[in-house]
Amino acid sequence: MIRRTFTAALAAAAVVSGLGAAGLATSATAETRVTYKSAKSTSSYYQMAVQIAEAMKAGSGGEIIVTVEESQGSVQNVKEATNRSGNYVFTTPPGLVKLALSGQRMFEPKDPAFEKIRGLFAIPSLTMHYVVRADAGIDGFAALAGKDFIIGKGSFGAREAAKNFELFGLKDQVKLVDVELNAAVPALKNGQVDGFATAGSYPAPNVLEAAAGTEIRLLSMSEEQLAATKRTRLVIPAGTYPGIDYDVTTTSLPVAAYTTTAMDDDTAYLLTKTFWEGKDKMAAANPWWNGVTADMLSTLGAELHPGALRYYEEAGLLSHDSAQ
């Protein structure tokens, strides 16, 4: 019997793109409405959500209508899964889903309602950016001591930046400004702060906005700092942002789209199929989609929704033999 957690099959991406439009018709009701809980409206993940909404409408022939909801962070997205009914889709790092399923940390005490969470597909990973004004005299993390800096509130990026400052020996030395992240870019441009931290797939819209008309630098981690974070190493290539002519070494975290058992199998199937068949077109507009592969399905940390599982098996991305 197939268990619905699995190690991703190593299948060529051409298998997905070559499937064509055949078989899109399912028993999902015309104009199936889906709520997609994303991130803050200034983030790259909100922009991704808008892209997904457009791709779902076009790729399903209007069968799926996605409404994007702004969120204050991934923890909120997961917590709402316990009381949302119907077609609720949310994005979050798999690590938070694992914590919810086990009832740890911010999800204590354990709530059995989290057991209804099911995986759909991976989306671009969270990438940490540490942005500073070029004229602030900051050439590394140590130089952030005594500087005014924004990390935002309640998001993964805020928690990660605070944790890393402590790991790098900067606890209580960086002057954290108590405002939301959406205030960071104007504050940087106006000289009110020296920098900000943000988490989003590159190229991140708020970093691009910061670089428009203002000289910025992105801080790069040393190998020792990377090791201390215990996160995945990622290099933002030189030229990704205006004025950044050097590779930036930083950290990343997987992110995925989830739903619950309240979603019917046909809707989950059509959502998953439409996502993968529209991914190349989305990547033509935003290159961050190029980093999403079938291999990333092994990171989801939750059972696949039966409808999604059906698609992966049909597409050859998951076989009975490879499922675990």
C-alpha positions as CSV (number, residue, x, y, z in Angstrom):
1,M,0.0,0.0,0.0
2,I,1.3,3.4,-0.9
3,R,2.1,5.8,1.9
4,R,1.7,9.3,0.8
5,T,4.9,10.7,2.1
6,F,7.7,10.0,-0.3
7,T,11.2,10.5,-1.7
8,A,10.7,12.5,-5.0
9,A,11.2,10.5,-8.1
10,L,14.1,11.7,-10.3
11,A,12.1,12.5,-13.4
12,A,13.0,14.8,-16.2
13,A,11.2,18.1,-16.2
14,A,10.2,17.4,-19.8
15,V,7.8,14.8,-18.5
16,V,5.8,17.6,-16.9
17,S,6.0,20.1,-19.8
18,G,5.2,17.4,-22.3
19,L,1.9,16.4,-20.8
20,G,-0.1,19.0,-22.7
21,A,-3.6,20.0,-21.9
22,A,-5.1,16.6,-22.2
23,G,-6.9,15.3,-19.2
24,L,-7.6,18.7,-17.6
25,A,-11.3,18.0,-17.3
26,T,-12.2,16.7,-13.9
27,S,-15.3,16.5,-11.8
28,A,-14.2,19.8,-10.0
29,T,-17.1,22.2,-10.2
30,A,-16.9,25.0,-12.7
31,E,-15.3,28.1,-11.1
32,T,-14.0,26.3,-8.1
33,R,-12.9,29.0,-5.7
34,V,-9.7,28.7,-3.8
35,T,-8.3,30.9,-1.0
36,Y,-4.5,31.2,-1.2
37,K,-3.0,32.5,2.0
38,S,0.4,34.0,1.1
39,A,2.6,36.6,2.7
40,K,2.9,40.3,3.2
41,S,1.9,42.3,0.1
42,T,5.4,43.8,-0.2
43,S,7.1,40.4,-0.4
44,S,8.1,38.2,-3.4
45,Y,5.8,35.5,-2.1
46,Y,2.8,37.7,-2.5
47,Q,3.9,38.4,-6.1
48,M,4.3,34.6,-6.6
49,A,0.8,34.1,-5.3
50,V,-0.6,36.6,-7.8
51,Q,1.2,34.7,-10.5
52,I,-0.2,31.4,-9.4
53,A,-3.7,32.8,-9.3
54,E,-3.3,34.0,-12.9
55,A,-1.8,30.7,-14.0
56,M,-4.6,28.7,-12.3
57,K,-7.3,30.7,-14.1
58,A,-5.6,30.5,-17.5
59,G,-4.4,26.9,-17.2
60,S,-7.7,25.5,-15.9
61,G,-9.8,27.3,-18.5
62,G,-11.5,29.3,-15.7
63,E,-12.3,26.3,-13.6
64,I,-10.1,27.5,-10.7
65,I,-10.5,31.0,-9.4
66,V,-7.9,31.8,-6.8
67,T,-8.3,34.7,-4.3
68,V,-5.0,35.8,-2.7
69,E,-5.0,36.8,0.9
70,E,-2.2,38.8,2.6
71,S,-0.6,37.3,5.7
72,Q,1.5,38.5,8.5
73,G,3.7,35.4,8.4
74,S,3.9,31.6,7.9
75,V,3.0,30.8,11.5
76,Q,-0.3,32.5,11.0
77,N,-0.9,30.6,7.7
78,V,-0.4,27.2,9.5
79,K,-2.5,28.1,12.5
80,E,-5.4,29.1,10.3
81,A,-5.4,25.6,8.7
82,T,-7.2,24.3,11.9
83,N,-10.3,26.4,11.4
84,R,-10.5,27.0,7.6
85,S,-13.0,25.0,5.7
86,G,-13.2,24.2,2.0
87,N,-10.4,25.1,-0.5
88,Y,-7.8,26.7,1.7
89,V,-4.2,26.8,0.3
90,F,-1.4,28.3,2.3
91,T,2.4,28.6,2.0
92,T,4.9,28.0,4.7
93,P,8.4,26.4,5.3
94,P,8.0,22.6,5.8
95,G,9.7,23.0,9.2
96,L,6.7,24.8,10.6
97,V,4.4,22.1,9.3
98,K,6.5,19.5,11.1
99,L,6.4,21.6,14.3
100,A,2.6,21.8,14.0
101,L,2.2,18.1,13.5
102,S,4.3,17.3,16.5
103,G,2.9,20.1,18.7
104,Q,6.2,21.9,19.4
105,R,7.2,25.4,20.2
106,M,4.6,28.0,18.9
107,F,2.2,25.1,18.2
108,E,2.0,23.8,21.8
109,P,-0.1,22.1,23.0
110,K,-0.5,19.6,20.2
111,D,-3.7,20.1,18.2
112,P,-5.0,17.1,16.3
113,A,-6.6,19.4,13.8
114,F,-3.1,20.0,12.3
115,E,-3.2,16.3,11.2
116,K,-5.5,17.3,8.3
117,I,-2.7,19.3,6.6
118,R,-1.7,17.9,3.2
119,G,1.0,18.8,0.7
120,L,0.5,20.1,-2.9
121,F,3.7,21.4,-4.4
122,A,7.0,23.2,-3.7
123,I,7.5,26.9,-4.4
124,P,10.8,28.9,-4.5
125,S,12.8,28.8,-1.3
126,L,13.1,31.7,1.2
127,T,16.4,33.5,0.7
128,M,17.8,35.8,3.4
129,H,18.8,39.2,2.2
130,Y,20.7,41.7,4.4
131,V,20.5,45.1,2.7
132,V,22.5,48.2,3.7
133,R,23.0,51.6,2.3
134,A,26.3,51.8,0.4
135,D,27.2,55.0,2.3
136,A,26.6,53.5,5.7
137,G,30.2,52.1,6.0
138,I,29.0,48.6,6.6
139,D,31.2,46.0,5.0
140,G,30.2,43.0,7.0
141,F,27.9,41.8,9.8
142,A,30.2,43.0,12.6
143,A,29.9,46.5,11.3
144,L,26.1,46.4,12.0
145,A,26.8,47.1,15.7
146,G,25.3,50.5,16.6
147,K,23.4,50.8,13.3
148,D,19.7,51.3,12.9
149,F,18.2,48.3,11.2
150,I,14.7,46.9,10.4
151,I,13.8,43.2,10.5
152,G,10.0,43.5,10.7
153,K,7.7,41.6,12.9
154,G,6.3,38.1,13.2
155,S,7.8,36.7,9.9
156,F,10.4,34.1,9.2
157,G,12.8,36.7,8.0
158,A,12.4,38.7,11.3
159,R,13.0,35.6,13.5
160,E,15.9,34.4,11.3
161,A,17.6,37.8,11.3
162,A,17.3,38.1,15.1
163,K,18.6,34.6,15.6
164,N,21.6,35.2,13.3
165,F,22.5,38.4,14.9
166,E,22.7,36.5,18.2
167,L,24.7,33.7,16.6
168,F,27.1,36.3,15.1
169,G,27.7,37.9,18.5
170,L,25.5,41.0,17.7
171,K,22.7,40.5,20.2
172,D,21.6,43.8,21.6
173,Q,24.2,45.6,19.5
174,V,22.2,46.2,16.4
175,K,19.5,48.9,16.9
176,L,16.4,47.2,15.8
177,V,13.7,49.6,14.7
178,D,10.3,48.5,15.9
179,V,8.3,48.9,12.6
180,E,6.8,46.6,10.0
181,L,9.0,45.5,7.1
182,N,6.9,47.5,4.6
183,A,8.4,50.6,6.1
184,A,12.0,49.4,5.4
185,V,12.5,50.6,1.8
186,P,11.3,54.2,2.3
187,A,13.2,54.4,5.6
188,L,16.4,53.2,3.9
189,K,16.0,55.6,1.0
190,N,15.3,58.6,3.3
191,G,18.4,57.8,5.4
192,Q,16.3,57.0,8.5
193,V,17.9,53.5,8.9
194,D,21.1,51.9,7.7
195,G,19.6,48.7,6.4
196,F,17.0,46.0,6.7
197,A,16.7,42.2,6.5
198,T,14.1,40.4,4.4
199,A,13.4,36.8,3.4
200,G,12.2,36.1,-0.1
201,S,13.2,34.3,-3.3
202,Y,15.6,36.3,-5.4
203,P,15.2,38.7,-7.1
204,A,13.1,40.1,-4.2
205,P,10.8,43.0,-5.2
206,N,11.6,45.1,-2.1
207,V,15.3,44.7,-2.6
208,L,14.9,45.7,-6.3
209,E,12.9,48.7,-5.1
210,A,15.6,49.6,-2.6
211,A,18.3,49.5,-5.3
212,A,16.3,51.8,-7.6
213,G,17.9,55.2,-7.2
214,T,19.9,54.2,-4.1
215,E,23.3,52.6,-3.8
216,I,23.0,49.5,-1.7
217,R,25.2,46.6,-0.6
218,L,24.1,43.0,0.3
219,L,26.0,41.5,3.2
220,S,27.6,38.1,2.5
221,M,28.1,35.4,5.1
222,S,31.5,33.8,5.9
223,E,31.7,30.0,5.9
224,E,31.9,30.1,9.7
225,Q,28.7,32.2,9.9
226,L,27.0,29.8,7.5
227,A,27.9,26.8,9.6
228,A,26.5,28.5,12.7
229,T,23.1,29.1,11.1
230,K,22.6,25.4,10.2
231,R,20.7,26.5,7.1
232,T,21.1,25.6,3.5
233,R,23.9,27.6,1.7
234,L,22.7,29.7,-1.3
235,V,24.6,32.1,-3.5
236,I,22.8,35.0,-5.1
237,P,24.7,35.6,-8.4
238,A,26.4,38.8,-9.1
239,G,24.3,41.1,-11.2
240,T,21.0,39.9,-9.7
241,Y,20.4,43.4,-8.2
242,P,21.6,46.8,-9.6
243,G,25.0,47.7,-8.3
244,I,25.7,44.3,-6.8
245,D,28.6,43.1,-8.9
246,Y,29.7,40.3,-6.6
247,D,28.2,36.9,-5.5
248,V,26.4,37.1,-2.2
249,T,26.6,34.0,0.1
250,T,23.5,33.6,2.3
251,T,21.0,31.0,3.5
252,S,17.8,29.6,2.2
253,L,14.8,27.6,3.5
254,P,12.4,25.4,1.5
255,V,8.8,26.6,1.1
256,A,5.8,24.8,-0.1
257,A,2.0,25.1,-0.8
258,Y,-0.3,23.1,1.4
259,T,-4.0,22.5,1.8
260,T,-6.1,20.3,4.1
261,T,-8.3,17.2,3.8
262,A,-11.3,19.6,3.4
263,M,-10.3,20.0,-0.2
264,D,-11.7,17.4,-2.5
265,D,-9.4,15.1,-4.6
266,D,-10.3,16.5,-8.0
267,T,-9.6,20.1,-7.0
268,A,-6.2,19.2,-5.5
269,Y,-5.5,17.2,-8.7
270,L,-6.3,20.1,-10.9
271,L,-4.4,22.6,-8.8
272,T,-1.3,20.5,-8.8
273,K,-1.5,19.7,-12.5
274,T,-2.1,23.3,-13.5
275,F,0.8,24.5,-11.3
276,W,3.4,22.2,-12.9
277,E,2.1,22.7,-16.5
278,G,2.2,26.5,-16.0
279,K,5.6,26.7,-14.2
280,D,7.7,27.3,-17.3
281,K,5.5,30.2,-18.4
282,M,5.7,31.7,-14.9
283,A,9.5,31.3,-15.0
284,A,9.7,33.3,-18.3
285,A,8.2,36.2,-16.4
286,N,10.0,35.6,-13.0
287,P,13.2,33.5,-13.0
288,W,12.7,32.4,-9.4
289,W,10.4,29.6,-10.6
290,N,13.3,28.0,-12.4
291,G,14.6,26.8,-9.0
292,V,11.5,24.7,-8.3
293,T,12.0,21.0,-9.2
294,A,10.3,17.7,-8.5
295,D,13.2,16.8,-6.2
296,M,11.9,19.4,-3.7
297,L,8.7,17.4,-3.1
298,S,10.8,15.3,-0.6
299,T,11.0,18.3,1.7
300,L,7.3,18.8,2.2
301,G,7.2,17.1,5.6
302,A,3.5,16.2,5.4
303,E,1.4,13.6,3.5
304,L,0.5,14.6,0.0
305,H,-3.1,15.3,-0.7
306,P,-4.6,12.2,-2.5
307,G,-5.5,14.4,-5.5
308,A,-1.9,15.7,-5.8
309,L,-0.5,12.2,-5.4
310,R,-2.7,11.1,-8.3
311,Y,-1.2,13.8,-10.5
312,Y,2.4,13.0,-9.5
313,E,1.9,9.3,-10.3
314,E,0.3,10.0,-13.6
315,A,3.0,12.4,-14.6
316,G,5.8,9.9,-13.7
317,L,7.1,12.1,-11.0
318,L,6.1,9.5,-8.4
319,S,5.8,5.8,-8.9
320,H,4.3,3.1,-6.7
321,D,7.8,1.7,-6.3
322,S,9.3,5.0,-5.2
323,A,6.6,6.0,-2.8
324,Q,7.3,5.4,0.9
